[in-house]
Amino acid sequence: MTNTPALEDVLARIDRAAQAAGRDPSTVQLVAVSKTQAWEQVEPVLRAGQRVFGENRVQEAMTRWSDHREGIELHLIGPLQTNKVKEAVAFFDVIETLDREKLARSLAEEIVRSGKSPRLYVQVNTGEEPQKAGVLPGEADAFIALCRGELKLQIEGLMAIPPADQPAGPHFALLRKIAARNGLERLSMGMSGDFETAIRFGATSVRVGSALFGARPAPQA
Ligand SMILES: *Cc1c(COP(=O)(O)O)cnc(C)c1O
């Protein structure tokens, strides 16, 4: 087994944060964000037993994972264009970035057509940032209702990326509140800089990239 101190460290920190919050550590899933990383960075983490990975681009994910797909749970954590829905439904286990009606309709059609149903998270733009994807907090209830009702989509949980320049806690609390009033128990929130805080606020999965793999090589557009 390869020595992967970064993975051990992140898993230990998840454990400690869960215990400090009075939570069972096994209720917090680590999504290892491998986007843009060289395979040499990803492979040791895979060999050490990590099986859940996050990618932000459909094509890049297919290139990186097609030969290693078996036994892996892949999460799409980046924006999904409707012209990539077919590939995304075929390739990903979880799509965390359901963020608009057009995409919801397209996913609903493809799920019926293909008979394949990735688990779905609705992304909420808790900071109401114009440049960021996600439904606005005030529109989340209606959007979730549309997805579940007319479109017959099963929604597993909510996902958010808090504003980079604000304390994340209030955003995590808001996401949890929206989830609770919609009867959703799964919360994808927390990244390298704030996953312990997210666990304190109830995260059931944390998306950790740079703390596991080091700084990403290429800047992402
Ligand atoms: C890149 C990315 C992450 C991981 O970020 P790190 O700060 O490197 O842990 C998590 N979530 C989303 C949506 C991302 O795009």
The ligand as an SDF file (V2000), in Angstrom:
LIG
                    3D

 15 15  0  0  0  0  0  0  0  0999 V2000
  -12.4500   22.4040   -6.9260 C   0  0  0  0  0  0  0  0  0  0  0  0
  -13.6590   22.2080   -6.0980 C   0  0  0  0  0  0  0  0  0  0  0  0
  -13.5700   21.6860   -4.7920 C   0  0  0  0  0  0  0  0  0  0  0  0
  -12.2570   21.3620   -4.1120 C   0  0  0  0  0  0  0  0  0  0  0  0
  -11.6330   22.5330   -3.7220 O   0  0  0  0  0  0  0  0  0  0  0  0
  -10.3430   22.4990   -2.7510 P   0  0  0  0  0  0  0  0  0  0  0  0
  -10.3540   23.8580   -2.1490 O   0  0  0  0  0  0  0  0  0  0  0  0
   -9.1770   22.2290   -3.6040 O   0  0  0  0  0  0  0  0  0  0  0  0
  -10.5770   21.4510   -1.7370 O   0  0  0  0  0  0  0  0  0  0  0  0
  -14.7470   21.4720   -4.1080 C   0  0  0  0  0  0  0  0  0  0  0  0
  -15.9480   21.7560   -4.6560 N   0  0  0  0  0  0  0  0  0  0  0  0
  -16.0720   22.2590   -5.8970 C   0  0  0  0  0  0  0  0  0  0  0  0
  -17.4220   22.5320   -6.4400 C   0  0  0  0  0  0  0  0  0  0  0  0
  -14.9340   22.5030   -6.6490 C   0  0  0  0  0  0  0  0  0  0  0  0
  -15.0740   23.0010   -7.8910 O   0  0  0  0  0  0  0  0  0  0  0  0
  1  2  1  0
  2  3  1  0
  2 14  2  0
  3  4  1  0
  3 10  2  0
  4  5  1  0
  5  6  1  0
  6  7  2  0
  6  8  1  0
  6  9  1  0
 10 11  1  0
 11 12  2  0
 12 13  1  0
 12 14  1  0
 14 15  1  0
M  END
$$$$
